Amino acid sequence: MPNHDPSDTNPCQCWIPVMATMLILLGLFNAGFALLMGGVATELDSLREQVLSSSSDMKIGKFFSVVSGGLLSVGQYAEGKIVKGIVEDLPPLWWMAVLSWARVLVSLAAFALGWCVVARRPLAFKLLPFWAALSSLLFVVSLFSSFDIIRLVYVETGFLLVLLLGVLDVGLHLVWPGWILLRLRKSGFRFPLRSSS
């Protein structure tokens, strides 16, 4: 099979518009999902700051609870104790926000590459393997750094949501880029890192 650009004239190139459309749509979906996760991380960080700043109110509530032998339960202390326990279980939120912004950038790159593939720009086909590798790397880094988040989601919502999020993440960051690489290889695309011999 000769090495050539997929954008060259072939008898059938019907896979190119399909791939470009999927790049655009999945890029937009993933960017929206990442913005949602970034917003959640920001709100949780704000909650953490509020809990830490109101620790003196919780100490006053604890004082009245101890003095009364537990009969007088001040709401601020009881609620604060529960919230403080939840906040202590949270993973580092700044890292969650960094991963969310990285996901937004990778998604916007997919969106831009999709439009370039529609226009049959040869550079877009050369950049797709790098995008696929970056997307897969982001998945691996996210997976190994978010075990605390996965555990928290599992405890709070159950197995079904964890499974749904896992399937979504694997599909967007491993299966989809893998399919792109496979499709490019089947079309005879010459990968940039290969030696031309």
Salt bridges, closest charged atoms under 4 A:
ASP169 OD1 - ARG103 NH2 3.06
ASP169 OD1 - HIS173 NE2 3.60
